[in-house]
Each structure stands twice: as C-alpha cells, then as structure tokens.
Amino acid sequence: MTTTDIGSTTNQAELADSERKKKHATMWAWGDYPRLTVDVISDLGPRLVEFAGISTGQRVLDVAAGSGNASIPAAALGADVVASDLTPELLVAGEKKAADAGVSLTWEVADAEHLQYTDASFDAVISSVGVMFAPHHQESADELVRVLRPGGTLGLLSWTPSGFIGQMFAAMKPYAAPPPAGAQPPPLWGDLDHVTALLGDRVEDVKAVVERLRVTAFASPEEFRDYFKACYGPTIGVYKNIADDPAKVAALDAELAELAGTHFEADGTMAWEYLLFSARKS
C-alpha cells in the first residue's frame, strides 16, 4: 500500500466517523430529551454532583451533558462548569433552563471521543447517563482521563446492564440498525469491572455504589412505552428503523410494555438501577 493509499483510507475512515457522529447527534435531537430529564430523571444529575464532591471554585467539565441535568446543579454550587455535548439542540435547551434558573455556565459542542480541551485542564470531569452512549468506550475513557488534572475527580453515573434501562436496550437491539464497527453497548458503563478495565491504573481511590432511581412518572407500562416512543431519541431511532414493518412494530410495542410491566412495583412506581462511580486521577 502506498502513502497515498494510506492517506486516502484514513480520510475515508474520518469521513465515515464524522457522518456517524452527525447521525448520532441528530438522534438525540429527536423527541424531547430535555423534557424527559425533567419528568423522569431530574434526581440523577444532583446525585452525581453530590457523589463526586463538586464544590465552589472547581473547574468542571460535564461530558455528554445533554440539557444540563448535572451541569446546572454543579454550577449552582459555584463551580466553573463547561457543559459539552454532541447535539447542539440539547445545549440550547440547557442554556435556556440555566438562564431561567439564574445559573451561569459555558455550553459547547464537543465529541466525547475527541474532546477539544487541553490535557489536565479540569479539576473534575463528570457525566450523567451521557458518555455511556458514545460508541467507542476506550476512546471516551481515554479522553475523560486526559483532560482531568492529576488528583482531579472523575464522576460517572450510568445505567446498569441488569437494570431496567439496560434490559430495555437489550430488548430493542434486534430491531435496531447495526451499530458502527467497534461499538460497545452503552450499559456496559454501568458494569464496574468494565469501567475499571477502561481506566486501568490511571485512577485510584475508586468508589462505586449501585442505586435505584424511583420513577413515578408513569401510570402503566403502556404509558411508559408511549412516552419513550415520543421523547427518547434511541427509542425513536429504533422505531424509525422498523417503521416499514408493522409486524415488528407491534412486536416491539408488546415487548417494551411487557418488560416495563415486570418493573412496576406494588406501589405503582418503577425502580431503575444505575452505577455511581468516582475516582481520583493518579
């Protein structure tokens, strides 16, 4: 292979990756994820900020921040926060939410696998059910560590593979478009062994705990399913993939409702499992 061939192959790979990232960003703009963060998972961001020990004066990067579920609470504590995400529409929604709350922070488009920030430039790097959706886990993990200063805190909150959202993604997988080459399932970030393998000896003082989010937003399994079909980008994307096959649509409808039904508790609420993780950069 000649140098020209190598350069051409590299350019083609970079172009393909760029196109995939555009599609990924578009998917998260479908529906109304900012509404979902308020209606369903509003407690997650503040819980991560608390677990990571974010405090006044820290320079904090929130990776895959969405509309600021963790960024805004961190900034409200007096931290100097940069909220970064691949999807501009989510950042616009977050900026408005922050302004309404009287909270000041910076909003920037960024790719979790190729962050534009300099080495060791943040006191803390956090991500609440965000970086887990970047397809190449090792690349993202490397970036999280790279931009964190030695002694700084890494804080992550991720859905677990065994919890409800992890099971939901497993149920949707047969109906979804094929993932990009080398992509790994998002809920693996909720497996402690997987996360520690990604980070290796670059971090220490690891703390991890599995908790459950109490979800009270849905009166029935069908209400949950229909809400996620309307608001949640990944679910919308799967249904778009099978839109021309009514039998598959009906089958997925039934599977999601059945799965949700197994997670409704006696008091009518749901419990969604997640992993809280923090560590200090060596």
Backbone as CSV, one residue per row, in Angstrom:
resi,resn,N_x,N_y,N_z,CA_x,CA_y,CA_z,C_x,C_y,C_z
1,MET,0.844,-1.191,0.000,0.000,0.000,0.000,0.884,1.248,0.000
2,THR,0.580,2.179,-0.847,1.374,3.405,-0.944,0.938,4.412,0.119
3,THR,1.771,5.444,0.286,1.439,6.517,1.224,0.124,7.181,0.838
4,THR,-0.082,7.348,-0.467,-1.326,7.950,-0.955,-2.534,7.099,-0.573
5,ASP,-2.370,5.767,-0.727,-3.460,4.857,-0.370,-3.775,4.944,1.116
6,ILE,-2.729,5.023,1.948,-2.926,5.106,3.391,-3.667,6.386,3.744
7,GLY,-3.244,7.490,3.112,-3.900,8.766,3.376,-5.348,8.757,2.948
8,SER,-5.618,8.128,1.801,-6.990,8.056,1.307,-7.857,7.227,2.237
9,THR,-7.320,6.089,2.707,-8.062,5.236,3.622,-8.360,5.954,4.924
10,THR,-7.369,6.699,5.421,-7.556,7.455,6.662,-8.626,8.505,6.494
11,ASN,-8.597,9.215,5.387,-9.596,10.251,5.124,-11.000,9.654,5.032
12,GLN,-11.106,8.501,4.375,-12.403,7.845,4.251,-12.932,7.424,5.624
13,ALA,-12.033,6.910,6.464,-12.436,6.494,7.803,-12.894,7.696,8.628
14,GLU,-12.170,8.796,8.517,-12.531,10.003,9.256,-13.870,10.559,8.770
15,LEU,-14.091,10.499,7.454,-15.349,10.974,6.899,-16.513,10.111,7.378
16,ALA,-16.304,8.799,7.377,-17.355,7.879,7.829,-17.674,8.124,9.306
17,ASP,-16.621,8.343,10.110,-16.831,8.611,11.535,-17.599,9.906,11.734
18,SER,-17.259,10.923,10.934,-17.950,12.205,11.024,-19.428,12.057,10.685
19,GLU,-19.727,11.272,9.658,-21.121,11.055,9.274,-21.885,10.308,10.359
20,ARG,-21.230,9.328,10.982,-21.871,8.592,12.073,-22.171,9.520,13.245
21,LYS,-21.226,10.415,13.529,-21.421,11.343,14.647,-22.583,12.297,14.356
22,LYS,-22.715,12.727,13.120,-23.829,13.596,12.751,-25.160,12.879,12.967
23,LYS,-25.213,11.610,12.571,-26.436,10.827,12.767,-26.733,10.637,14.250
24,HIS,-25.684,10.422,15.028,-25.847,10.231,16.463,-26.387,11.510,17.101
25,ALA,-25.820,12.640,16.706,-26.290,13.923,17.237,-27.746,14.168,16.853
26,THR,-28.091,13.830,15.631,-29.469,14.006,15.162,-30.436,13.148,15.958
27,MET,-30.023,11.911,16.246,-30.895,11.005,17.003,-31.267,11.594,18.356
28,TRP,-30.298,12.193,19.048,-30.580,12.745,20.371,-31.407,14.016,20.299
29,ALA,-31.520,14.610,19.103,-32.388,15.776,18.931,-33.826,15.377,18.648
30,TRP,-34.062,14.115,18.283,-35.427,13.648,18.061,-36.188,13.648,19.391
31,GLY,-37.495,13.791,19.304,-38.306,13.724,20.508,-38.103,14.935,21.396
32,ASP,-37.997,14.691,22.694,-37.848,15.794,23.650,-37.084,15.296,24.869
33,TYR,-35.774,15.071,24.687,-34.968,14.588,25.807,-34.924,15.591,26.957
34,PRO,-34.847,16.912,26.701,-34.870,17.852,27.826,-36.117,17.686,28.703
35,ARG,-37.264,17.419,28.073,-38.481,17.184,28.856,-38.328,15.925,29.703
36,LEU,-37.757,14.875,29.121,-37.573,13.619,29.846,-36.678,13.819,31.068
37,THR,-35.635,14.642,30.928,-34.741,14.851,32.073,-35.471,15.524,33.224
38,VAL,-36.478,16.315,32.924,-37.272,16.970,33.970,-38.331,16.023,34.521
39,ASP,-39.038,15.346,33.629,-40.160,14.495,34.036,-39.726,13.229,34.761
40,VAL,-38.566,12.677,34.353,-38.237,11.320,34.776,-36.936,11.212,35.570
41,ILE,-35.851,11.851,35.114,-34.540,11.589,35.713,-33.924,12.826,36.364
42,SER,-34.738,13.755,36.804,-34.211,15.012,37.347,-33.318,14.808,38.569
43,ASP,-33.502,13.719,39.305,-32.698,13.486,40.512,-31.285,12.998,40.214
44,LEU,-31.027,12.520,39.000,-29.739,11.889,38.722,-28.574,12.876,38.736
45,GLY,-28.728,14.004,38.045,-27.632,14.968,37.980,-27.199,15.452,39.347
46,PRO,-28.131,15.932,40.185,-27.735,16.358,41.527,-27.084,15.247,42.348
47,ARG,-27.550,14.010,42.164,-26.951,12.893,42.911,-25.501,12.687,42.488
48,LEU,-25.223,12.774,41.194,-23.839,12.625,40.728,-22.964,13.762,41.249
49,VAL,-23.465,14.974,41.199,-22.707,16.135,41.687,-22.356,15.945,43.159
50,GLU,-23.308,15.448,43.930,-23.055,15.181,45.348,-22.014,14.079,45.520
51,PHE,-22.168,12.988,44.785,-21.267,11.829,44.931,-19.842,12.184,44.532
52,ALA,-19.704,13.033,43.506,-18.375,13.425,43.030,-17.755,14.537,43.878
53,GLY,-18.507,15.076,44.812,-17.963,16.102,45.694,-17.665,17.414,44.999
54,ILE,-18.467,17.771,44.000,-18.259,19.031,43.283,-18.476,20.196,44.253
55,SER,-17.591,21.207,44.166,-17.679,22.313,45.108,-17.317,23.637,44.441
56,THR,-17.528,24.704,45.158,-17.270,26.065,44.684,-15.837,26.219,44.196
57,GLY,-15.687,26.861,43.050,-14.365,27.195,42.537,-13.717,26.135,41.667
58,GLN,-14.252,24.931,41.664,-13.691,23.885,40.808,-13.993,24.178,39.340
59,ARG,-13.058,23.841,38.466,-13.300,23.887,37.029,-13.777,22.502,36.623
60,VAL,-15.021,22.428,36.126,-15.689,21.143,35.907,-16.100,21.014,34.443
61,LEU,-15.831,19.839,33.868,-16.313,19.507,32.531,-17.379,18.430,32.651
62,ASP,-18.557,18.709,32.114,-19.617,17.703,32.017,-19.625,17.197,30.577
63,VAL,-19.298,15.928,30.400,-19.185,15.319,29.075,-20.515,14.666,28.706
64,ALA,-20.965,14.908,27.464,-22.287,14.432,27.034,-23.335,14.935,28.009
65,ALA,-23.321,16.245,28.217,-24.113,16.885,29.266,-25.591,16.971,28.942
66,GLY,-25.960,16.797,27.671,-27.357,16.948,27.302,-27.836,18.359,27.590
67,SER,-28.956,18.464,28.283,-29.515,19.777,28.619,-29.150,20.217,30.028
68,GLY,-28.099,19.591,30.604,-27.540,20.107,31.843,-28.043,19.495,33.128
69,ASN,-28.475,18.243,33.080,-29.002,17.581,34.274,-27.996,17.575,35.422
70,ALA,-26.706,17.456,35.110,-25.660,17.539,36.137,-24.936,18.881,36.092
71,SER,-24.817,19.475,34.909,-24.067,20.730,34.749,-24.669,21.861,35.567
72,ILE,-25.980,22.007,35.476,-26.644,23.132,36.143,-26.541,23.004,37.668
73,PRO,-26.792,21.844,38.260,-26.587,21.720,39.710,-25.135,21.983,40.129
74,ALA,-24.171,21.552,39.298,-22.765,21.807,39.632,-22.473,23.305,39.610
75,ALA,-22.978,23.994,38.598,-22.764,25.436,38.503,-23.474,26.176,39.628
76,ALA,-24.628,25.669,40.045,-25.374,26.307,41.127,-24.611,26.269,42.438
77,LEU,-23.675,25.322,42.563,-22.836,25.241,43.759,-21.647,26.208,43.705
78,GLY,-21.478,26.861,42.559,-20.372,27.796,42.425,-19.189,27.261,41.652
79,ALA,-19.327,26.093,41.030,-18.264,25.562,40.188,-18.248,26.299,38.849
80,ASP,-17.075,26.336,38.218,-16.903,26.902,36.879,-17.096,25.762,35.892
81,VAL,-18.273,25.682,35.290,-18.694,24.481,34.558,-18.710,24.714,33.054
82,VAL,-18.176,23.732,32.319,-18.341,23.647,30.874,-19.230,22.449,30.594
83,ALA,-20.398,22.692,30.007,-21.309,21.621,29.611,-21.090,21.339,28.134
84,SER,-20.635,20.136,27.821,-20.316,19.790,26.433,-21.203,18.648,25.956
85,ASP,-21.592,18.704,24.687,-22.425,17.646,24.128,-22.305,17.661,22.612
86,LEU,-22.575,16.516,22.003,-22.507,16.381,20.550,-23.716,17.009,19.864
87,THR,-24.827,17.176,20.582,-26.085,17.628,19.993,-26.372,19.081,20.360
88,PRO,-26.251,20.002,19.409,-26.452,21.426,19.728,-27.828,21.735,20.288
89,GLU,-28.854,21.042,19.801,-30.210,21.326,20.268,-30.368,21.101,21.773
90,LEU,-29.666,20.104,22.300,-29.740,19.856,23.740,-29.067,20.968,24.527
91,LEU,-27.962,21.468,23.993,-27.260,22.566,24.653,-28.102,23.835,24.675
92,VAL,-28.807,24.092,23.577,-29.688,25.268,23.516,-30.770,25.163,24.593
93,ALA,-31.352,23.988,24.729,-32.378,23.777,25.753,-31.790,23.948,27.147
94,GLY,-30.586,23.443,27.353,-29.944,23.570,28.647,-29.592,25.004,28.984
95,GLU,-29.134,25.744,27.990,-28.777,27.144,28.211,-29.999,27.945,28.653
96,LYS,-31.155,27.667,28.037,-32.380,28.354,28.430,-32.786,27.967,29.858
97,LYS,-32.670,26.693,30.167,-33.017,26.220,31.507,-32.122,26.875,32.554
98,ALA,-30.825,26.976,32.253,-29.895,27.600,33.185,-30.210,29.082,33.370
99,ALA,-30.528,29.746,32.267,-30.855,31.176,32.343,-32.100,31.391,33.190
100,ASP,-33.101,30.539,33.013,-34.327,30.649,33.799,-34.049,30.461,35.291
101,ALA,-33.040,29.637,35.588,-32.692,29.358,36.983,-31.682,30.359,37.529
102,GLY,-31.195,31.261,36.673,-30.213,32.243,37.109,-28.835,31.655,37.357
103,VAL,-28.511,30.586,36.625,-27.231,29.892,36.795,-26.363,30.130,35.565
104,SER,-25.098,30.444,35.775,-24.186,30.757,34.673,-23.178,29.632,34.457
105,LEU,-23.048,29.190,33.218,-22.038,28.202,32.829,-21.816,28.293,31.331
106,THR,-20.837,27.559,30.831,-20.477,27.580,29.416,-21.036,26.343,28.728
107,TRP,-21.579,26.536,27.517,-22.167,25.438,26.735,-21.396,25.292,25.436
108,GLU,-20.851,24.105,25.159,-20.010,23.912,23.979,-20.277,22.568,23.310
109,VAL,-20.337,22.570,21.979,-20.436,21.325,21.218,-19.094,20.601,21.296
110,ALA,-19.147,19.315,21.649,-17.915,18.528,21.754,-18.245,17.054,21.573
111,ASP,-17.283,16.328,21.043,-17.383,14.887,20.826,-16.646,14.186,21.961
112,ALA,-17.340,13.357,22.714,-16.738,12.689,23.869,-15.518,11.856,23.502
113,GLU,-15.456,11.386,22.260,-14.328,10.557,21.838,-13.146,11.395,21.339
114,HIS,-13.372,12.686,21.122,-12.313,13.570,20.620,-12.519,14.965,21.213
115,LEU,-12.346,15.090,22.512,-12.566,16.366,23.181,-11.517,17.391,22.746
116,GLN,-11.943,18.635,22.607,-11.044,19.685,22.117,-10.251,20.365,23.231
117,TYR,-10.395,19.903,24.459,-9.772,20.577,25.590,-8.349,20.086,25.815
118,THR,-7.532,20.942,26.391,-6.126,20.607,26.612,-5.975,19.618,27.758
119,ASP,-4.838,18.967,27.793,-4.553,17.987,28.842,-4.640,18.636,30.223
120,ALA,-5.153,17.875,31.177,-5.136,18.260,32.591,-5.731,19.645,32.851
121,SER,-6.815,19.970,32.150,-7.364,21.326,32.243,-8.585,21.450,33.143
122,PHE,-9.027,20.346,33.777,-10.208,20.398,34.632,-9.933,19.738,35.985
123,ASP,-10.539,20.309,37.022,-10.437,19.731,38.364,-11.348,18.522,38.522
124,ALA,-12.427,18.502,37.771,-13.367,17.376,37.827,-13.980,17.179,36.448
125,VAL,-14.194,15.934,36.081,-14.889,15.571,34.850,-16.026,14.646,35.247
126,ILE,-17.240,14.991,34.806,-18.421,14.216,35.192,-19.252,13.877,33.960
127,SER,-20.105,12.871,34.105,-21.056,12.540,33.044,-22.196,11.725,33.643
128,SER,-23.415,12.231,33.466,-24.611,11.561,33.977,-25.387,10.964,32.816
129,VAL,-25.445,9.647,32.752,-26.048,8.876,31.652,-25.788,9.572,30.311
130,GLY,-24.524,9.908,30.078,-24.146,10.647,28.883,-23.046,9.978,28.092
131,VAL,-21.819,9.966,28.637,-20.690,9.403,27.906,-20.904,7.923,27.601
132,MET,-21.750,7.268,28.362,-22.015,5.846,28.124,-22.564,5.589,26.722
133,PHE,-23.128,6.620,26.076,-23.713,6.431,24.754,-22.745,6.720,23.608
134,ALA,-21.541,7.166,23.901,-20.519,7.257,22.858,-20.113,5.832,22.491
135,PRO,-20.033,5.497,21.203,-19.918,4.082,20.831,-18.610,3.404,21.205
136,HIS,-17.503,4.143,21.184,-16.193,3.522,21.413,-15.731,3.845,22.833
137,HIS,-15.928,2.910,23.725,-15.749,3.167,25.140,-14.316,3.526,25.519
138,GLN,-13.343,2.824,24.942,-11.968,3.099,25.331,-11.540,4.501,24.904
139,GLU,-11.961,4.916,23.724,-11.616,6.267,23.266,-12.203,7.314,24.203
140,SER,-13.441,7.126,24.602,-14.074,8.079,25.512,-13.383,8.082,26.869
141,ALA,-13.100,6.893,27.398,-12.437,6.808,28.700,-11.082,7.501,28.667
142,ASP,-10.352,7.299,27.583,-9.036,7.943,27.451,-9.165,9.460,27.474
143,GLU,-10.192,9.982,26.841,-10.409,11.425,26.803,-10.808,11.971,28.170
144,LEU,-11.659,11.248,28.883,-12.045,11.681,30.226,-10.823,11.847,31.117
145,VAL,-9.925,10.885,31.051,-8.719,10.929,31.881,-7.761,12.008,31.391
146,ARG,-7.623,12.139,30.093,-6.645,13.086,29.529,-6.911,14.516,29.973
147,VAL,-8.155,14.952,29.951,-8.456,16.358,30.246,-8.551,16.634,31.744
148,LEU,-8.445,15.602,32.568,-8.530,15.741,34.017,-7.132,15.937,34.596
149,ARG,-6.992,16.885,35.512,-5.684,17.127,36.123,-5.341,15.994,37.090
150,PRO,-4.061,15.716,37.322,-3.681,14.744,38.347,-4.276,15.127,39.704
151,GLY,-4.867,14.160,40.365,-5.535,14.422,41.626,-6.975,14.863,41.481
152,GLY,-7.401,15.123,40.238,-8.770,15.544,39.990,-9.744,14.385,40.062
153,THR,-11.027,14.714,40.110,-12.083,13.715,40.314,-12.814,13.384,39.023
154,LEU,-12.982,12.098,38.782,-13.826,11.613,37.696,-15.102,11.065,38.316
155,GLY,-16.259,11.566,37.874,-17.527,11.097,38.411,-18.475,10.682,37.299
156,LEU,-19.020,9.472,37.381,-19.872,8.931,36.335,-21.135,8.325,36.933
157,LEU,-22.235,8.489,36.227,-23.479,7.818,36.584,-24.001,7.159,35.309
158,SER,-24.178,5.829,35.361,-24.524,5.064,34.159,-25.574,4.011,34.479
159,TRP,-26.500,3.793,33.539,-27.468,2.702,33.686,-26.729,1.368,33.677
160,THR,-27.160,0.429,34.498,-26.503,-0.876,34.562,-27.076,-1.830,33.511
161,PRO,-26.303,-2.838,33.102,-26.821,-3.828,32.152,-28.001,-4.619,32.713
162,SER,-27.987,-4.863,34.026,-29.026,-5.706,34.623,-30.266,-4.927,35.025
163,GLY,-30.178,-3.596,35.067,-31.311,-2.783,35.454,-32.308,-2.600,34.318
164,PHE,-33.359,-1.858,34.594,-34.439,-1.728,33.626,-33.985,-1.124,32.304
165,ILE,-33.245,-0.009,32.332,-32.840,0.629,31.076,-31.875,-0.271,30.303
166,GLY,-30.982,-0.949,31.013,-30.098,-1.898,30.342,-30.886,-2.998,29.652
167,GLN,-31.921,-3.504,30.326,-32.767,-4.531,29.721,-33.569,-3.974,28.548
168,MET,-33.958,-2.704,28.649,-34.695,-2.088,27.549,-33.828,-2.021,26.290
169,PHE,-32.554,-1.640,26.452,-31.668,-1.591,25.294,-31.439,-2.982,24.711
170,ALA,-31.355,-3.990,25.561,-31.207,-5.364,25.065,-32.446,-5.781,24.282
171,ALA,-33.631,-5.364,24.743,-34.871,-5.710,24.042,-34.961,-5.017,22.691
172,MET,-34.451,-3.790,22.617,-34.529,-3.032,21.360,-33.472,-3.447,20.337
173,LYS,-32.390,-4.054,20.799,-31.254,-4.337,19.918,-31.628,-5.107,18.647
174,PRO,-32.449,-6.160,18.719,-32.766,-6.903,17.489,-33.521,-6.071,16.448
175,TYR,-34.120,-4.980,16.872,-34.904,-4.142,15.964,-34.119,-2.914,15.477
176,ALA,-32.935,-2.706,16.023,-32.152,-1.506,15.724,-31.264,-1.710,14.505
177,ALA,-30.844,-0.610,13.909,-29.858,-0.675,12.825,-28.531,-1.178,13.391
178,PRO,-27.697,-1.829,12.568,-26.412,-2.322,13.061,-25.563,-1.183,13.621
179,PRO,-24.893,-1.401,14.751,-24.058,-0.353,15.331,-22.786,-0.158,14.504
180,PRO,-22.092,0.970,14.676,-20.834,1.167,13.956,-19.789,0.155,14.389
181,ALA,-18.814,-0.085,13.530,-17.754,-1.045,13.832,-17.064,-0.675,15.138
182,GLY,-16.875,-1.660,15.990,-16.177,-1.435,17.250,-17.027,-0.867,18.351
183,ALA,-18.305,-0.589,18.083,-19.181,-0.015,19.097,-19.485,-1.049,20.182
184,GLN,-19.628,-0.560,21.412,-19.980,-1.421,22.536,-21.304,-0.952,23.132
185,PRO,-22.050,-1.856,23.746,-23.359,-1.490,24.298,-23.232,-0.430,25.388
186,PRO,-24.062,0.605,25.370,-23.978,1.669,26.377,-24.022,1.185,27.824
187,PRO,-24.905,0.230,28.180,-24.999,-0.138,29.596,-23.744,-0.797,30.178
188,LEU,-22.769,-1.144,29.344,-21.528,-1.685,29.900,-20.853,-0.680,30.834
189,TRP,-21.110,0.623,30.612,-20.562,1.633,31.523,-21.145,1.494,32.927
190,GLY,-22.237,0.755,33.066,-22.814,0.508,34.375,-22.279,-0.743,35.035
191,ASP,-21.278,-1.372,34.430,-20.615,-2.547,34.985,-19.264,-2.114,35.545
192,LEU,-19.067,-2.262,36.837,-17.852,-1.746,37.482,-16.588,-2.356,36.897
193,ASP,-16.600,-3.651,36.620,-15.409,-4.287,36.054,-15.052,-3.677,34.699
194,HIS,-16.059,-3.369,33.901,-15.816,-2.771,32.587,-15.195,-1.384,32.739
195,VAL,-15.735,-0.579,33.635,-15.226,0.788,33.813,-13.799,0.766,34.350
196,THR,-13.535,-0.068,35.324,-12.183,-0.108,35.882,-11.180,-0.638,34.865
197,ALA,-11.611,-1.532,33.984,-10.725,-2.011,32.924,-10.424,-0.891,31.922
198,LEU,-11.414,-0.068,31.618,-11.191,1.051,30.707,-10.187,2.053,31.269
199,LEU,-10.270,2.292,32.565,-9.451,3.339,33.191,-8.095,2.831,33.662
200,GLY,-8.012,1.561,34.036,-6.749,0.972,34.442,-6.134,1.654,35.650
201,ASP,-4.804,1.730,35.640,-4.093,2.298,36.784,-3.955,3.815,36.699
202,ARG,-4.698,4.424,35.796,-4.654,5.886,35.675,-5.511,6.571,36.733
203,VAL,-6.310,5.777,37.471,-7.112,6.336,38.552,-6.914,5.519,39.817
204,GLU,-7.244,6.142,40.948,-7.154,5.470,42.243,-8.287,5.979,43.133
205,ASP,-8.347,5.469,44.351,-9.403,5.848,45.295,-10.794,5.670,44.668
206,VAL,-10.994,4.535,44.055,-12.267,4.251,43.391,-13.376,4.043,44.423
207,LYS,-14.497,4.689,44.167,-15.701,4.489,44.973,-16.840,4.177,44.012
208,ALA,-17.621,3.179,44.340,-18.721,2.799,43.451,-19.872,2.241,44.269
209,VAL,-21.075,2.581,43.848,-22.260,2.072,44.514,-23.384,1.954,43.483
210,VAL,-24.173,0.907,43.592,-25.346,0.727,42.738,-26.563,1.247,43.486
211,GLU,-27.312,2.132,42.839,-28.511,2.705,43.436,-29.670,2.572,42.461
212,ARG,-30.854,2.947,42.929,-32.051,2.875,42.081,-32.760,4.219,42.068
213,LEU,-33.129,4.638,40.892,-33.941,5.836,40.722,-35.411,5.452,40.847
214,ARG,-36.114,6.099,41.752,-37.540,5.848,41.897,-38.293,6.674,40.860
215,VAL,-38.979,6.007,39.935,-39.670,6.661,38.826,-41.171,6.626,39.080
216,THR,-41.770,7.816,39.132,-43.195,7.925,39.442,-43.991,8.528,38.289
217,ALA,-43.356,8.694,37.138,-43.967,9.456,36.038,-45.015,8.678,35.248
218,PHE,-45.086,7.355,35.399,-45.920,6.549,34.512,-46.949,5.744,35.296
219,ALA,-48.183,5.773,34.805,-49.280,5.060,35.472,-49.412,3.625,34.994
220,SER,-48.787,3.297,33.860,-48.915,1.951,33.308,-47.716,1.655,32.414
221,PRO,-47.471,0.376,32.128,-46.396,0.021,31.202,-46.578,0.657,29.830
222,GLU,-47.804,0.725,29.375,-48.077,1.297,28.054,-47.783,2.796,28.039
223,GLU,-48.070,3.469,29.146,-47.766,4.898,29.220,-46.259,5.136,29.154
224,PHE,-45.499,4.289,29.859,-44.040,4.382,29.759,-43.593,4.218,28.313
225,ARG,-44.051,3.132,27.672,-43.630,2.840,26.295,-43.955,4.000,25.359
226,ASP,-45.149,4.511,25.430,-45.560,5.567,24.509,-44.803,6.873,24.775
227,TYR,-44.499,7.133,26.036,-43.704,8.319,26.370,-42.307,8.214,25.763
228,PHE,-41.672,7.062,25.905,-40.319,6.890,25.365,-40.337,6.876,23.834
229,LYS,-41.388,6.368,23.248,-41.524,6.420,21.785,-41.621,7.862,21.290
230,ALA,-42.136,8.740,22.120,-42.323,10.139,21.725,-41.154,11.029,22.098
231,CYS,-40.442,10.685,23.175,-39.465,11.628,23.740,-38.006,11.181,23.673
232,TYR,-37.740,9.885,23.621,-36.375,9.387,23.823,-35.726,9.006,22.500
233,GLY,-34.691,9.738,22.121,-34.048,9.560,20.827,-33.699,8.130,20.456
234,PRO,-33.015,7.361,21.323,-32.677,5.988,20.952,-33.902,5.125,20.648
235,THR,-34.979,5.290,21.425,-36.195,4.522,21.160,-36.840,4.961,19.854
236,ILE,-36.877,6.260,19.636,-37.419,6.778,18.375,-36.630,6.228,17.196
237,GLY,-35.307,6.191,17.331,-34.457,5.685,16.261,-34.740,4.238,15.915
238,VAL,-34.961,3.418,16.929,-35.271,2.007,16.687,-36.604,1.878,15.954
239,TYR,-37.595,2.634,16.372,-38.898,2.564,15.699,-38.820,3.089,14.264
240,LYS,-37.986,4.090,14.018,-37.792,4.560,12.647,-37.201,3.443,11.783
241,ASN,-36.323,2.645,12.372,-35.662,1.577,11.624,-36.625,0.496,11.172
242,ILE,-37.718,0.300,11.932,-38.677,-0.769,11.598,-40.025,-0.204,11.151
243,ALA,-40.052,1.079,10.829,-41.335,1.735,10.514,-42.070,1.093,9.349
244,ASP,-41.341,0.470,8.420,-41.966,-0.146,7.250,-42.406,-1.589,7.491
245,ASP,-42.269,-2.048,8.738,-42.634,-3.433,9.057,-43.600,-3.435,10.247
246,PRO,-44.910,-3.349,9.976,-45.900,-3.269,11.066,-45.816,-4.422,12.056
247,ALA,-45.442,-5.596,11.585,-45.350,-6.747,12.483,-44.244,-6.535,13.518
248,LYS,-43.119,-5.989,13.077,-42.024,-5.717,14.007,-42.388,-4.596,14.971
249,VAL,-43.075,-3.586,14.474,-43.521,-2.501,15.344,-44.430,-3.051,16.440
250,ALA,-45.375,-3.891,16.057,-46.290,-4.476,17.034,-45.543,-5.353,18.035
251,ALA,-44.552,-6.106,17.537,-43.787,-6.981,18.419,-42.981,-6.177,19.433
252,LEU,-42.346,-5.100,18.960,-41.563,-4.271,19.877,-42.476,-3.558,20.866
253,ASP,-43.620,-3.079,20.404,-44.606,-2.484,21.307,-44.924,-3.444,22.455
254,ALA,-45.185,-4.682,22.101,-45.552,-5.673,23.106,-44.386,-5.975,24.049
255,GLU,-43.185,-6.091,23.501,-42.020,-6.416,24.327,-41.700,-5.311,25.321
256,LEU,-41.762,-4.057,24.875,-41.447,-2.953,25.780,-42.489,-2.823,26.884
257,ALA,-43.745,-2.998,26.533,-44.795,-2.930,27.553,-44.660,-4.086,28.549
258,GLU,-44.364,-5.273,28.026,-44.197,-6.429,28.907,-43.006,-6.236,29.844
259,LEU,-41.886,-5.744,29.299,-40.697,-5.507,30.116,-40.993,-4.467,31.193
260,ALA,-41.622,-3.372,30.799,-41.956,-2.337,31.775,-42.855,-2.894,32.868
261,GLY,-43.790,-3.749,32.477,-44.706,-4.324,33.449,-43.996,-5.115,34.530
262,THR,-42.896,-5.770,34.174,-42.152,-6.556,35.164,-41.392,-5.672,36.138
263,HIS,-41.296,-4.379,35.847,-40.544,-3.465,36.712,-41.442,-2.500,37.482
264,PHE,-42.757,-2.638,37.334,-43.660,-1.863,38.174,-43.776,-2.551,39.527
265,GLU,-43.649,-1.769,40.592,-43.711,-2.330,41.930,-45.119,-2.170,42.505
266,ALA,-45.331,-2.719,43.689,-46.665,-2.764,44.279,-47.255,-1.368,44.483
267,ASP,-46.395,-0.376,44.704,-46.886,0.981,44.935,-47.097,1.766,43.644
268,GLY,-46.932,1.090,42.487,-47.158,1.736,41.198,-45.976,2.504,40.642
269,THR,-44.837,2.429,41.297,-43.635,3.103,40.809,-42.688,2.095,40.164
270,MET,-41.664,2.632,39.503,-40.613,1.804,38.925,-39.287,2.135,39.604
271,ALA,-38.338,1.213,39.560,-37.008,1.434,40.119,-35.985,1.118,39.038
272,TRP,-35.242,2.137,38.611,-34.263,1.987,37.538,-32.862,2.011,38.126
273,GLU,-32.121,0.954,37.898,-30.811,0.763,38.521,-29.710,1.506,37.763
274,TYR,-28.803,2.124,38.533,-27.653,2.800,37.937,-26.416,2.622,38.809
275,LEU,-25.251,2.782,38.208,-23.971,2.726,38.909,-23.429,4.128,39.102
276,LEU,-23.109,4.468,40.338,-22.391,5.699,40.647,-20.935,5.346,40.807
277,PHE,-20.065,6.103,40.142,-18.631,5.801,40.150,-17.852,7.097,40.337
278,SER,-16.876,7.076,41.210,-15.942,8.200,41.299,-14.544,7.663,41.529
279,ALA,-13.565,8.419,41.084,-12.165,8.041,41.267,-11.307,9.298,41.162
280,ARG,-10.084,9.197,41.628,-9.142,10.306,41.549,-8.048,9.950,40.544
281,LYS,-7.715,10.903,39.668,-6.664,10.637,38.686,-5.317,10.506,39.390
282,SER,-4.620,9.449,39.056,-3.320,9.175,39.687,-2.301,10.263,39.341
